[in-house]
Amino acid sequence: MGHCRPSRGRTVALLDVNGWQFGYQSTGYLSAFNSADRPHLILPEVWIEDLATAQLDVIARPMLDTLWQAFDLEACGFYDAGGYWRPS
């Protein structure tokens, strides 16, 4: 009998975020703040087939992009052009 690894789904919901501010580094050491554009923020569900081989960069990006977009930013600024997590 084969070994079956359990799959997992993850989702995050942030409720009552209307008026919250999101701080980020726009250029150099300058910080900027944007307000939420919606009252509730439901991030996309992520399905993880195998935790042992999961690439966290790939798994987290859709959720982080949605989070940043809710605060009027194009995408999460901590990913490089190749889609890898590269916080500065």
PDB file with SEQRES, HELIX, SHEET and CRYST1 records, atoms N, CA, C and O in Angstrom:
SEQRES   1 A   88  MET GLY HIS CYS ARG PRO SER ARG GLY ARG THR VAL ALA          
SEQRES   2 A   88  LEU LEU ASP VAL ASN GLY TRP GLN PHE GLY TYR GLN SER          
SEQRES   3 A   88  THR GLY TYR LEU SER ALA PHE ASN SER ALA ASP ARG PRO          
SEQRES   4 A   88  HIS LEU ILE LEU PRO GLU VAL TRP ILE GLU ASP LEU ALA          
SEQRES   5 A   88  THR ALA GLN LEU ASP VAL ILE ALA ARG PRO MET LEU ASP          
SEQRES   6 A   88  THR LEU TRP GLN ALA PHE ASP LEU GLU ALA CYS GLY PHE          
SEQRES   7 A   88  TYR ASP ALA GLY GLY TYR TRP ARG PRO SER                      
HELIX    1 AA1 LEU A   56  GLN A   69  1                                  14    
SHEET    1 AA1 2 ARG A   8  ARG A  10  0                                        
SHEET    2 AA1 2 VAL A  46  ILE A  48 -1                                        
SHEET    1 AA2 2 ALA A  13  LEU A  14  0                                        
SHEET    2 AA2 2 LEU A  41  ILE A  42 -1                                        
SHEET    1 AA3 2 GLN A  21  THR A  27  0                                        
SHEET    2 AA3 2 LEU A  30  SER A  35 -1                                        
CRYST1    1.000    1.000    1.000  90.00  90.00  90.00 P 1           1          
ATOM      1  N   MET A   1       0.843  -1.166   0.000  1.00  0.00           N  
ATOM      2  CA  MET A   1       0.000   0.000   0.000  1.00  0.00           C  
ATOM      3  C   MET A   1       0.896   1.240   0.000  1.00  0.00           C  
ATOM      4  O   MET A   1       1.845   1.312   0.780  1.00  0.00           O  
ATOM      5  N   GLY A   2       0.610   2.205  -0.855  1.00  0.00           N  
ATOM      6  CA  GLY A   2       1.414   3.419  -0.985  1.00  0.00           C  
ATOM      7  C   GLY A   2       1.200   4.379   0.175  1.00  0.00           C  
ATOM      8  O   GLY A   2       0.181   4.343   0.865  1.00  0.00           O  
ATOM      9  N   HIS A   3       2.173   5.219   0.360  1.00  0.00           N  
ATOM     10  CA  HIS A   3       2.102   6.236   1.405  1.00  0.00           C  
ATOM     11  C   HIS A   3       1.405   7.478   0.846  1.00  0.00           C  
ATOM     12  O   HIS A   3       1.778   7.983  -0.213  1.00  0.00           O  
ATOM     13  N   CYS A   4       0.419   7.952   1.546  1.00  0.00           N  
ATOM     14  CA  CYS A   4      -0.336   9.117   1.103  1.00  0.00           C  
ATOM     15  C   CYS A   4      -0.096  10.275   2.064  1.00  0.00           C  
ATOM     16  O   CYS A   4      -0.355  10.157   3.262  1.00  0.00           O  
ATOM     17  N   ARG A   5       0.396  11.388   1.540  1.00  0.00           N  
ATOM     18  CA  ARG A   5       0.602  12.574   2.363  1.00  0.00           C  
ATOM     19  C   ARG A   5      -0.675  13.412   2.345  1.00  0.00           C  
ATOM     20  O   ARG A   5      -1.299  13.575   1.297  1.00  0.00           O  
ATOM     21  N   PRO A   6      -1.060  13.942   3.502  1.00  0.00           N  
ATOM     22  CA  PRO A   6      -2.285  14.740   3.542  1.00  0.00           C  
ATOM     23  C   PRO A   6      -2.098  16.093   2.863  1.00  0.00           C  
ATOM     24  O   PRO A   6      -1.042  16.717   2.969  1.00  0.00           O  
ATOM     25  N   SER A   7      -3.136  16.532   2.168  1.00  0.00           N  
ATOM     26  CA  SER A   7      -3.158  17.860   1.566  1.00  0.00           C  
ATOM     27  C   SER A   7      -3.751  18.822   2.573  1.00  0.00           C  
ATOM     28  O   SER A   7      -4.461  18.419   3.494  1.00  0.00           O  
ATOM     29  N   ARG A   8      -3.455  20.088   2.390  1.00  0.00           N  
ATOM     30  CA  ARG A   8      -3.989  21.089   3.310  1.00  0.00           C  
ATOM     31  C   ARG A   8      -4.395  22.324   2.542  1.00  0.00           C  
ATOM     32  O   ARG A   8      -3.733  22.730   1.587  1.00  0.00           O  
ATOM     33  N   GLY A   9      -5.491  22.913   2.972  1.00  0.00           N  
ATOM     34  CA  GLY A   9      -5.936  24.187   2.421  1.00  0.00           C  
ATOM     35  C   GLY A   9      -5.794  25.253   3.488  1.00  0.00           C  
ATOM     36  O   GLY A   9      -6.019  24.996   4.670  1.00  0.00           O  
ATOM     37  N   ARG A  10      -5.423  26.443   3.071  1.00  0.00           N  
ATOM     38  CA  ARG A  10      -5.274  27.550   4.011  1.00  0.00           C  
ATOM     39  C   ARG A  10      -5.955  28.780   3.437  1.00  0.00           C  
ATOM     40  O   ARG A  10      -5.871  29.060   2.241  1.00  0.00           O  
ATOM     41  N   THR A  11      -6.630  29.504   4.315  1.00  0.00           N  
ATOM     42  CA  THR A  11      -7.213  30.778   3.927  1.00  0.00           C  
ATOM     43  C   THR A  11      -7.124  31.739   5.101  1.00  0.00           C  
ATOM     44  O   THR A  11      -7.068  31.323   6.258  1.00  0.00           O  
ATOM     45  N   VAL A  12      -7.113  33.012   4.791  1.00  0.00           N  
ATOM     46  CA  VAL A  12      -7.013  34.044   5.817  1.00  0.00           C  
ATOM     47  C   VAL A  12      -8.079  35.091   5.532  1.00  0.00           C  
ATOM     48  O   VAL A  12      -8.273  35.497   4.386  1.00  0.00           O  
ATOM     49  N   ALA A  13      -8.765  35.522   6.578  1.00  0.00           N  
ATOM     50  CA  ALA A  13      -9.751  36.590   6.460  1.00  0.00           C  
ATOM     51  C   ALA A  13      -9.439  37.656   7.504  1.00  0.00           C  
ATOM     52  O   ALA A  13      -9.259  37.350   8.682  1.00  0.00           O  
ATOM     53  N   LEU A  14      -9.379  38.892   7.067  1.00  0.00           N  
ATOM     54  CA  LEU A  14      -9.192  40.025   7.960  1.00  0.00           C  
ATOM     55  C   LEU A  14     -10.482  40.841   7.914  1.00  0.00           C  
ATOM     56  O   LEU A  14     -10.826  41.417   6.882  1.00  0.00           O  
ATOM     57  N   LEU A  15     -11.181  40.884   9.029  1.00  0.00           N  
ATOM     58  CA  LEU A  15     -12.490  41.536   9.070  1.00  0.00           C  
ATOM     59  C   LEU A  15     -12.387  42.926   9.684  1.00  0.00           C  
ATOM     60  O   LEU A  15     -11.522  43.192  10.519  1.00  0.00           O  
ATOM     61  N   ASP A  16     -13.275  43.792   9.259  1.00  0.00           N  
ATOM     62  CA  ASP A  16     -13.343  45.168   9.768  1.00  0.00           C  
ATOM     63  C   ASP A  16     -12.023  45.914   9.597  1.00  0.00           C  
ATOM     64  O   ASP A  16     -11.536  46.535  10.542  1.00  0.00           O  
ATOM     65  N   VAL A  17     -11.444  45.858   8.405  1.00  0.00           N  
ATOM     66  CA  VAL A  17     -10.178  46.543   8.142  1.00  0.00           C  
ATOM     67  C   VAL A  17     -10.371  47.944   7.565  1.00  0.00           C  
ATOM     68  O   VAL A  17      -9.402  48.664   7.325  1.00  0.00           O  
ATOM     69  N   ASN A  18     -11.620  48.321   7.348  1.00  0.00           N  
ATOM     70  CA  ASN A  18     -11.889  49.644   6.792  1.00  0.00           C  
ATOM     71  C   ASN A  18     -11.232  50.714   7.662  1.00  0.00           C  
ATOM     72  O   ASN A  18     -11.470  50.771   8.869  1.00  0.00           O  
ATOM     73  N   GLY A  19     -10.413  51.552   7.052  1.00  0.00           N  
ATOM     74  CA  GLY A  19      -9.709  52.587   7.798  1.00  0.00           C  
ATOM     75  C   GLY A  19      -8.333  52.171   8.295  1.00  0.00           C  
ATOM     76  O   GLY A  19      -7.557  53.024   8.726  1.00  0.00           O  
ATOM     77  N   TRP A  20      -8.014  50.896   8.247  1.00  0.00           N  
ATOM     78  CA  TRP A  20      -6.673  50.459   8.644  1.00  0.00           C  
ATOM     79  C   TRP A  20      -5.666  51.048   7.666  1.00  0.00           C  
ATOM     80  O   TRP A  20      -5.992  51.299   6.506  1.00  0.00           O  
ATOM     81  N   GLN A  21      -4.469  51.263   8.128  1.00  0.00           N  
ATOM     82  CA  GLN A  21      -3.410  51.750   7.262  1.00  0.00           C  
ATOM     83  C   GLN A  21      -2.306  50.707   7.155  1.00  0.00           C  
ATOM     84  O   GLN A  21      -1.965  50.020   8.118  1.00  0.00           O  
ATOM     85  N   PHE A  22      -1.767  50.618   5.956  1.00  0.00           N  
ATOM     86  CA  PHE A  22      -0.710  49.660   5.636  1.00  0.00           C  
ATOM     87  C   PHE A  22       0.558  50.458   5.388  1.00  0.00           C  
ATOM     88  O   PHE A  22       0.612  51.268   4.463  1.00  0.00           O  
ATOM     89  N   GLY A  23       1.562  50.240   6.194  1.00  0.00           N  
ATOM     90  CA  GLY A  23       2.823  50.950   6.038  1.00  0.00           C  
ATOM     91  C   GLY A  23       3.804  50.133   5.225  1.00  0.00           C  
ATOM     92  O   GLY A  23       3.902  48.917   5.392  1.00  0.00           O  
ATOM     93  N   TYR A  24       4.521  50.794   4.353  1.00  0.00           N  
ATOM     94  CA  TYR A  24       5.500  50.116   3.517  1.00  0.00           C  
ATOM     95  C   TYR A  24       6.604  51.096   3.150  1.00  0.00           C  
ATOM     96  O   TYR A  24       6.444  52.310   3.277  1.00  0.00           O  
ATOM     97  N   GLN A  25       7.705  50.562   2.701  1.00  0.00           N  
ATOM     98  CA  GLN A  25       8.839  51.377   2.293  1.00  0.00           C  
ATOM     99  C   GLN A  25       8.739  51.604   0.800  1.00  0.00           C  
ATOM    100  O   GLN A  25       8.884  50.670   0.012  1.00  0.00           O  
ATOM    101  N   SER A  26       8.490  52.850   0.407  1.00  0.00           N  
ATOM    102  CA  SER A  26       8.286  53.137  -1.013  1.00  0.00           C  
ATOM    103  C   SER A  26       9.604  53.378  -1.743  1.00  0.00           C  
ATOM    104  O   SER A  26       9.823  52.803  -2.809  1.00  0.00           O  
ATOM    105  N   THR A  27      10.480  54.207  -1.200  1.00  0.00           N  
ATOM    106  CA  THR A  27      11.796  54.444  -1.797  1.00  0.00           C  
ATOM    107  C   THR A  27      12.778  54.743  -0.673  1.00  0.00           C  
ATOM    108  O   THR A  27      12.486  55.524   0.232  1.00  0.00           O  
ATOM    109  N   GLY A  28      13.921  54.123  -0.743  1.00  0.00           N  
ATOM    110  CA  GLY A  28      14.933  54.360   0.278  1.00  0.00           C  
ATOM    111  C   GLY A  28      14.402  54.110   1.673  1.00  0.00           C  
ATOM    112  O   GLY A  28      13.911  53.023   1.976  1.00  0.00           O  
ATOM    113  N   TYR A  29      14.504  55.127   2.526  1.00  0.00           N  
ATOM    114  CA  TYR A  29      14.047  54.983   3.900  1.00  0.00           C  
ATOM    115  C   TYR A  29      12.706  55.658   4.143  1.00  0.00           C  
ATOM    116  O   TYR A  29      12.252  55.751   5.283  1.00  0.00           O  
ATOM    117  N   LEU A  30      12.072  56.127   3.076  1.00  0.00           N  
ATOM    118  CA  LEU A  30      10.783  56.786   3.183  1.00  0.00           C  
ATOM    119  C   LEU A  30       9.686  55.757   3.418  1.00  0.00           C  
ATOM    120  O   LEU A  30       9.624  54.752   2.710  1.00  0.00           O  
ATOM    121  N   SER A  31       8.847  55.984   4.369  1.00  0.00           N  
ATOM    122  CA  SER A  31       7.708  55.095   4.589  1.00  0.00           C  
ATOM    123  C   SER A  31       6.440  55.785   4.115  1.00  0.00           C  
ATOM    124  O   SER A  31       6.286  56.998   4.259  1.00  0.00           O  
ATOM    125  N   ALA A  32       5.547  55.010   3.557  1.00  0.00           N  
ATOM    126  CA  ALA A  32       4.265  55.522   3.099  1.00  0.00           C  
ATOM    127  C   ALA A  32       3.160  54.670   3.727  1.00  0.00           C  
ATOM    128  O   ALA A  32       3.402  53.543   4.159  1.00  0.00           O  
ATOM    129  N   PHE A  33       1.960  55.217   3.771  1.00  0.00           N  
ATOM    130  CA  PHE A  33       0.827  54.512   4.363  1.00  0.00           C  
ATOM    131  C   PHE A  33      -0.382  54.651   3.443  1.00  0.00           C  
ATOM    132  O   PHE A  33      -0.712  55.754   3.006  1.00  0.00           O  
ATOM    133  N   ASN A  34      -1.033  53.543   3.156  1.00  0.00           N  
ATOM    134  CA  ASN A  34      -2.271  53.541   2.378  1.00  0.00           C  
ATOM    135  C   ASN A  34      -3.367  52.942   3.228  1.00  0.00           C  
ATOM    136  O   ASN A  34      -3.112  52.066   4.054  1.00  0.00           O  
ATOM    137  N   SER A  35      -4.592  53.411   3.028  1.00  0.00           N  
ATOM    138  CA  SER A  35      -5.742  52.883   3.767  1.00  0.00           C  
ATOM    139  C   SER A  35      -6.399  51.748   2.996  1.00  0.00           C  
ATOM    140  O   SER A  35      -6.325  51.692   1.769  1.00  0.00           O  
ATOM    141  N   ALA A  36      -7.038  50.853   3.723  1.00  0.00           N  
ATOM    142  CA  ALA A  36      -7.748  49.724   3.118  1.00  0.00           C  
ATOM    143  C   ALA A  36      -8.862  50.238   2.214  1.00  0.00           C  
ATOM    144  O   ALA A  36      -9.511  51.236   2.528  1.00  0.00           O  
ATOM    145  N   ASP A  37      -9.083  49.559   1.094  1.00  0.00           N  
ATOM    146  CA  ASP A  37     -10.120  49.971   0.148  1.00  0.00           C  
ATOM    147  C   ASP A  37     -11.404  49.146   0.284  1.00  0.00           C  
ATOM    148  O   ASP A  37     -12.297  49.255  -0.556  1.00  0.00           O  
ATOM    149  N   ARG A  38     -11.500  48.334   1.321  1.00  0.00           N  
ATOM    150  CA  ARG A  38     -12.695  47.495   1.529  1.00  0.00           C  
ATOM    151  C   ARG A  38     -12.849  47.196   3.021  1.00  0.00           C  
ATOM    152  O   ARG A  38     -11.871  47.241   3.766  1.00  0.00           O  
ATOM    153  N   PRO A  39     -14.072  46.891   3.458  1.00  0.00           N  
ATOM    154  CA  PRO A  39     -14.287  46.635   4.887  1.00  0.00           C  
ATOM    155  C   PRO A  39     -13.750  45.279   5.352  1.00  0.00           C  
ATOM    156  O   PRO A  39     -13.287  45.155   6.486  1.00  0.00           O  
ATOM    157  N   HIS A  40     -13.809  44.270   4.491  1.00  0.00           N  
ATOM    158  CA  HIS A  40     -13.348  42.925   4.852  1.00  0.00           C  
ATOM    159  C   HIS A  40     -12.392  42.440   3.771  1.00  0.00           C  
ATOM    160  O   HIS A  40     -12.630  42.642   2.580  1.00  0.00           O  
ATOM    161  N   LEU A  41     -11.332  41.813   4.189  1.00  0.00           N  
ATOM    162  CA  LEU A  41     -10.321  41.333   3.258  1.00  0.00           C  
ATOM    163  C   LEU A  41     -10.221  39.813   3.381  1.00  0.00           C  
ATOM    164  O   LEU A  41      -9.749  39.281   4.386  1.00  0.00           O  
ATOM    165  N   ILE A  42     -10.675  39.137   2.339  1.00  0.00           N  
ATOM    166  CA  ILE A  42     -10.610  37.674   2.289  1.00  0.00           C  
ATOM    167  C   ILE A  42      -9.510  37.318   1.289  1.00  0.00           C  
ATOM    168  O   ILE A  42      -9.657  37.537   0.086  1.00  0.00           O  
ATOM    169  N   LEU A  43      -8.424  36.774   1.792  1.00  0.00           N  
ATOM    170  CA  LEU A  43      -7.312  36.408   0.920  1.00  0.00           C  
ATOM    171  C   LEU A  43      -7.623  35.097   0.208  1.00  0.00           C  
ATOM    172  O   LEU A  43      -8.363  34.268   0.739  1.00  0.00           O  
ATOM    173  N   PRO A  44      -7.068  34.897  -0.988  1.00  0.00           N  
ATOM    174  CA  PRO A  44      -7.368  33.677  -1.736  1.00  0.00           C  
ATOM    175  C   PRO A  44      -6.905  32.423  -0.990  1.00  0.00           C  
ATOM    176  O   PRO A  44      -5.854  32.410  -0.349  1.00  0.00           O  
ATOM    177  N   GLU A  45      -7.713  31.385  -1.091  1.00  0.00           N  
ATOM    178  CA  GLU A  45      -7.358  30.116  -0.465  1.00  0.00           C  
ATOM    179  C   GLU A  45      -6.168  29.511  -1.187  1.00  0.00           C  
ATOM    180  O   GLU A  45      -6.051  29.598  -2.409  1.00  0.00           O  
ATOM    181  N   VAL A  46      -5.300  28.905  -0.420  1.00  0.00           N  
ATOM    182  CA  VAL A  46      -4.121  28.246  -0.975  1.00  0.00           C  
ATOM    183  C   VAL A  46      -4.198  26.772  -0.625  1.00  0.00           C  
ATOM    184  O   VAL A  46      -4.445  26.405   0.524  1.00  0.00           O  
ATOM    185  N   TRP A  47      -3.987  25.940  -1.618  1.00  0.00           N  
ATOM    186  CA  TRP A  47      -4.016  24.487  -1.420  1.00  0.00           C  
ATOM    187  C   TRP A  47      -2.596  23.958  -1.471  1.00  0.00           C  
ATOM    188  O   TRP A  47      -1.867  24.202  -2.432  1.00  0.00           O  
ATOM    189  N   ILE A  48      -2.208  23.233  -0.431  1.00  0.00           N  
ATOM    190  CA  ILE A  48      -0.855  22.684  -0.329  1.00  0.00           C  
ATOM    191  C   ILE A  48      -0.957  21.170  -0.458  1.00  0.00           C  
ATOM    192  O   ILE A  48      -1.496  20.496   0.419  1.00  0.00           O  
ATOM    193  N   GLU A  49      -0.438  20.651  -1.549  1.00  0.00           N  
ATOM    194  CA  GLU A  49      -0.517  19.213  -1.809  1.00  0.00           C  
ATOM    195  C   GLU A  49       0.400  18.415  -0.895  1.00  0.00           C  
ATOM    196  O   GLU A  49       0.000  17.382  -0.358  1.00  0.00           O  
ATOM    197  N   ASP A  50       1.617  18.884  -0.717  1.00  0.00           N  
ATOM    198  CA  ASP A  50       2.603  18.130   0.050  1.00  0.00           C  
ATOM    199  C   ASP A  50       3.469  19.120   0.831  1.00  0.00           C  
ATOM    200  O   ASP A  50       4.268  19.848   0.243  1.00  0.00           O  
ATOM    201  N   LEU A  51       3.311  19.143   2.138  1.00  0.00           N  
ATOM    202  CA  LEU A  51       4.057  20.089   2.962  1.00  0.00           C  
ATOM    203  C   LEU A  51       5.565  19.886   2.862  1.00  0.00           C  
ATOM    204  O   LEU A  51       6.330  20.839   3.007  1.00  0.00           O  
ATOM    205  N   ALA A  52       5.989  18.665   2.618  1.00  0.00           N  
ATOM    206  CA  ALA A  52       7.415  18.363   2.558  1.00  0.00           C  
ATOM    207  C   ALA A  52       8.089  19.010   1.352  1.00  0.00           C  
ATOM    208  O   ALA A  52       9.272  19.345   1.414  1.00  0.00           O  
ATOM    209  N   THR A  53       7.355  19.189   0.260  1.00  0.00           N  
ATOM    210  CA  THR A  53       7.948  19.749  -0.958  1.00  0.00           C  
ATOM    211  C   THR A  53       7.355  21.108  -1.328  1.00  0.00           C  
ATOM    212  O   THR A  53       7.648  21.640  -2.399  1.00  0.00           O  
ATOM    213  N   ALA A  54       6.537  21.666  -0.462  1.00  0.00           N  
ATOM    214  CA  ALA A  54       5.869  22.936  -0.759  1.00  0.00           C  
ATOM    215  C   ALA A  54       6.888  24.075  -0.877  1.00  0.00           C  
ATOM    216  O   ALA A  54       7.822  24.172  -0.081  1.00  0.00           O  
ATOM    217  N   GLN A  55       6.695  24.922  -1.871  1.00  0.00           N  
ATOM    218  CA  GLN A  55       7.528  26.107  -2.055  1.00  0.00           C  
ATOM    219  C   GLN A  55       6.770  27.292  -1.452  1.00  0.00           C  
ATOM    220  O   GLN A  55       5.806  27.788  -2.033  1.00  0.00           O  
ATOM    221  N   LEU A  56       7.215  27.726  -0.298  1.00  0.00           N  
ATOM    222  CA  LEU A  56       6.489  28.771   0.416  1.00  0.00           C  
ATOM    223  C   LEU A  56       6.412  30.069  -0.366  1.00  0.00           C  
ATOM    224  O   LEU A  56       5.420  30.789  -0.255  1.00  0.00           O  
ATOM    225  N   ASP A  57       7.444  30.392  -1.166  1.00  0.00           N  
ATOM    226  CA  ASP A  57       7.399  31.592  -2.002  1.00  0.00           C  
ATOM    227  C   ASP A  57       6.170  31.559  -2.911  1.00  0.00           C  
ATOM    228  O   ASP A  57       5.429  32.537  -3.011  1.00  0.00           O  
ATOM    229  N   VAL A  58       5.972  30.438  -3.559  1.00  0.00           N  
ATOM    230  CA  VAL A  58       4.875  30.283  -4.515  1.00  0.00           C  
ATOM    231  C   VAL A  58       3.526  30.260  -3.794  1.00  0.00           C  
ATOM    232  O   VAL A  58       2.555  30.847  -4.270  1.00  0.00           O  
ATOM    233  N   ILE A  59       3.469  29.592  -2.665  1.00  0.00           N  
ATOM    234  CA  ILE A  59       2.215  29.459  -1.918  1.00  0.00           C  
ATOM    235  C   ILE A  59       1.741  30.796  -1.359  1.00  0.00           C  
ATOM    236  O   ILE A  59       0.553  31.111  -1.428  1.00  0.00           O  
ATOM    237  N   ALA A  60       2.651  31.576  -0.813  1.00  0.00           N  
ATOM    238  CA  ALA A  60       2.271  32.816  -0.131  1.00  0.00           C  
ATOM    239  C   ALA A  60       1.986  33.972  -1.086  1.00  0.00           C  
ATOM    240  O   ALA A  60       1.245  34.886  -0.725  1.00  0.00           O  
ATOM    241  N   ARG A  61       2.543  33.959  -2.276  1.00  0.00           N  
ATOM    242  CA  ARG A  61       2.443  35.129  -3.152  1.00  0.00           C  
ATOM    243  C   ARG A  61       1.016  35.560  -3.476  1.00  0.00           C  
ATOM    244  O   ARG A  61       0.730  36.751  -3.357  1.00  0.00           O  
ATOM    245  N   PRO A  62       0.103  34.680  -3.874  1.00  0.00           N  
ATOM    246  CA  PRO A  62      -1.254  35.156  -4.177  1.00  0.00           C  
ATOM    247  C   PRO A  62      -1.920  35.843  -2.980  1.00  0.00           C  
ATOM    248  O   PRO A  62      -2.625  36.838  -3.149  1.00  0.00           O  
ATOM    249  N   MET A  63      -1.700  35.320  -1.784  1.00  0.00           N  
ATOM    250  CA  MET A  63      -2.290  35.941  -0.600  1.00  0.00           C  
ATOM    251  C   MET A  63      -1.652  37.302  -0.328  1.00  0.00           C  
ATOM    252  O   MET A  63      -2.354  38.269  -0.031  1.00  0.00           O  
ATOM    253  N   LEU A  64      -0.338  37.379  -0.429  1.00  0.00           N  
ATOM    254  CA  LEU A  64       0.346  38.642  -0.160  1.00  0.00           C  
ATOM    255  C   LEU A  64       0.039  39.693  -1.221  1.00  0.00           C  
ATOM    256  O   LEU A  64      -0.113  40.870  -0.896  1.00  0.00           O  
ATOM    257  N   ASP A  65      -0.053  39.282  -2.488  1.00  0.00           N  
ATOM    258  CA  ASP A  65      -0.428  40.234  -3.542  1.00  0.00           C  
ATOM    259  C   ASP A  65      -1.823  40.806  -3.283  1.00  0.00           C  
ATOM    260  O   ASP A  65      -2.037  42.010  -3.431  1.00  0.00           O  
ATOM    261  N   THR A  66      -2.763  39.955  -2.901  1.00  0.00           N  
ATOM    262  CA  THR A  66      -4.120  40.421  -2.606  1.00  0.00           C  
ATOM    263  C   THR A  66      -4.120  41.375  -1.418  1.00  0.00           C  
ATOM    264  O   THR A  66      -4.830  42.381  -1.426  1.00  0.00           O  
ATOM    265  N   LEU A  67      -3.330  41.063  -0.406  1.00  0.00           N  
ATOM    266  CA  LEU A  67      -3.224  41.951   0.753  1.00  0.00           C  
ATOM    267  C   LEU A  67      -2.738  43.329   0.319  1.00  0.00           C  
ATOM    268  O   LEU A  67      -3.347  44.337   0.677  1.00  0.00           O  
ATOM    269  N   TRP A  68      -1.666  43.388  -0.434  1.00  0.00           N  
ATOM    270  CA  TRP A  68      -1.119  44.672  -0.887  1.00  0.00           C  
ATOM    271  C   TRP A  68      -2.118  45.403  -1.789  1.00  0.00           C  
ATOM    272  O   TRP A  68      -2.260  46.621  -1.692  1.00  0.00           O  
ATOM    273  N   GLN A  69      -2.811  44.663  -2.668  1.00  0.00           N  
ATOM    274  CA  GLN A  69      -3.774  45.287  -3.578  1.00  0.00           C  
ATOM    275  C   GLN A  69      -4.945  45.910  -2.829  1.00  0.00           C  
ATOM    276  O   GLN A  69      -5.523  46.890  -3.300  1.00  0.00           O  
ATOM    277  N   ALA A  70      -5.303  45.364  -1.678  1.00  0.00           N  
ATOM    278  CA  ALA A  70      -6.381  45.941  -0.869  1.00  0.00           C  
ATOM    279  C   ALA A  70      -5.990  47.303  -0.310  1.00  0.00           C  
ATOM    280  O   ALA A  70      -6.845  48.070   0.134  1.00  0.00           O  
ATOM    281  N   PHE A  71      -4.701  47.597  -0.335  1.00  0.00           N  
ATOM    282  CA  PHE A  71      -4.204  48.883   0.146  1.00  0.00           C  
ATOM    283  C   PHE A  71      -3.648  49.718  -1.010  1.00  0.00           C  
ATOM    284  O   PHE A  71      -2.743  50.533  -0.828  1.00  0.00           O  
ATOM    285  N   ASP A  72      -4.210  49.495  -2.202  1.00  0.00           N  
ATOM    286  CA  ASP A  72      -3.925  50.298  -3.391  1.00  0.00           C  
ATOM    287  C   ASP A  72      -2.476  50.193  -3.861  1.00  0.00           C  
ATOM    288  O   ASP A  72      -1.900  51.171  -4.337  1.00  0.00           O  
ATOM    289  N   LEU A  73      -1.899  49.015  -3.726  1.00  0.00           N  
ATOM    290  CA  LEU A  73      -0.557  48.757  -4.236  1.00  0.00           C  
ATOM    291  C   LEU A  73      -0.653  47.642  -5.268  1.00  0.00           C  
ATOM    292  O   LEU A  73      -1.511  46.767  -5.158  1.00  0.00           O  
ATOM    293  N   GLU A  74       0.218  47.668  -6.264  1.00  0.00           N  
ATOM    294  CA  GLU A  74       0.118  46.726  -7.376  1.00  0.00           C  
ATOM    295  C   GLU A  74       0.307  45.271  -6.949  1.00  0.00           C  
ATOM    296  O   GLU A  74      -0.453  44.398  -7.369  1.00  0.00           O  
ATOM    297  N   ALA A  75       1.298  45.011  -6.130  1.00  0.00           N  
ATOM    298  CA  ALA A  75       1.607  43.644  -5.703  1.00  0.00           C  
ATOM    299  C   ALA A  75       2.552  43.715  -4.508  1.00  0.00           C  
ATOM    300  O   ALA A  75       3.087  44.779  -4.194  1.00  0.00           O  
ATOM    301  N   CYS A  76       2.750  42.604  -3.858  1.00  0.00           N  
ATOM    302  CA  CYS A  76       3.688  42.543  -2.734  1.00  0.00           C  
ATOM    303  C   CYS A  76       5.078  42.933  -3.225  1.00  0.00           C  
ATOM    304  O   CYS A  76       5.579  42.384  -4.206  1.00  0.00           O  
ATOM    305  N   GLY A  77       5.684  43.873  -2.544  1.00  0.00           N  
ATOM    306  CA  GLY A  77       6.982  44.384  -2.962  1.00  0.00           C  
ATOM    307  C   GLY A  77       8.170  43.570  -2.520  1.00  0.00           C  
ATOM    308  O   GLY A  77       9.309  43.986  -2.732  1.00  0.00           O  
ATOM    309  N   PHE A  78       7.945  42.427  -1.914  1.00  0.00           N  
ATOM    310  CA  PHE A  78       9.056  41.627  -1.409  1.00  0.00           C  
ATOM    311  C   PHE A  78       9.403  40.434  -2.294  1.00  0.00           C  
ATOM    312  O   PHE A  78      10.104  39.518  -1.864  1.00  0.00           O  
ATOM    313  N   TYR A  79       8.909  40.447  -3.533  1.00  0.00           N  
ATOM    314  CA  TYR A  79       9.230  39.385  -4.483  1.00  0.00           C  
ATOM    315  C   TYR A  79      10.084  39.962  -5.601  1.00  0.00           C  
ATOM    316  O   TYR A  79       9.884  41.101  -6.021  1.00  0.00           O  
ATOM    317  N   ASP A  80      11.040  39.168  -6.083  1.00  0.00           N  
ATOM    318  CA  ASP A  80      11.843  39.620  -7.207  1.00  0.00           C  
ATOM    319  C   ASP A  80      11.134  39.289  -8.515  1.00  0.00           C  
ATOM    320  O   ASP A  80      10.038  38.729  -8.507  1.00  0.00           O  
ATOM    321  N   ALA A  81      11.753  39.631  -9.627  1.00  0.00           N  
ATOM    322  CA  ALA A  81      11.141  39.422 -10.944  1.00  0.00           C  
ATOM    323  C   ALA A  81      10.880  37.940 -11.227  1.00  0.00           C  
ATOM    324  O   ALA A  81       9.994  37.609 -12.015  1.00  0.00           O  
ATOM    325  N   GLY A  82      11.635  37.058 -10.597  1.00  0.00           N  
ATOM    326  CA  GLY A  82      11.453  35.616 -10.797  1.00  0.00           C  
ATOM    327  C   GLY A  82      10.390  35.006  -9.902  1.00  0.00           C  
ATOM    328  O   GLY A  82      10.107  33.812  -9.998  1.00  0.00           O  
ATOM    329  N   GLY A  83       9.796  35.818  -9.029  1.00  0.00           N  
ATOM    330  CA  GLY A  83       8.736  35.319  -8.158  1.00  0.00           C  
ATOM    331  C   GLY A  83       9.238  34.737  -6.841  1.00  0.00           C  
ATOM    332  O   GLY A  83       8.522  33.988  -6.176  1.00  0.00           O  
ATOM    333  N   TYR A  84      10.464  35.081  -6.467  1.00  0.00           N  
ATOM    334  CA  TYR A  84      11.034  34.566  -5.226  1.00  0.00           C  
ATOM    335  C   TYR A  84      11.035  35.637  -4.147  1.00  0.00           C  
ATOM    336  O   TYR A  84      11.255  36.814  -4.435  1.00  0.00           O  
ATOM    337  N   TRP A  85      10.793  35.238  -2.919  1.00  0.00           N  
ATOM    338  CA  TRP A  85      10.752  36.137  -1.766  1.00  0.00           C  
ATOM    339  C   TRP A  85      12.134  36.737  -1.544  1.00  0.00           C  
ATOM    340  O   TRP A  85      13.100  36.016  -1.293  1.00  0.00           O  
ATOM    341  N   ARG A  86      12.222  38.055  -1.638  1.00  0.00           N  
ATOM    342  CA  ARG A  86      13.487  38.763  -1.468  1.00  0.00           C  
ATOM    343  C   ARG A  86      13.254  40.062  -0.701  1.00  0.00           C  
ATOM    344  O   ARG A  86      13.337  41.145  -1.281  1.00  0.00           O  
ATOM    345  N   PRO A  87      12.963  39.964   0.594  1.00  0.00           N  
ATOM    346  CA  PRO A  87      12.784  41.216   1.341  1.00  0.00           C  
ATOM    347  C   PRO A  87      14.102  41.983   1.409  1.00  0.00           C  
ATOM    348  O   PRO A  87      15.175  41.391   1.528  1.00  0.00           O  
ATOM    349  N   SER A  88      14.005  43.276   1.333  1.00  0.00           N  
ATOM    350  CA  SER A  88      15.241  44.075   1.353  1.00  0.00           C  
ATOM    351  C   SER A  88      15.610  44.482   2.766  1.00  0.00           C  
ATOM    352  O   SER A  88      16.619  45.156   2.971  1.00  0.00           O  
TER     353      SER A  88                                                      
END                                                                             
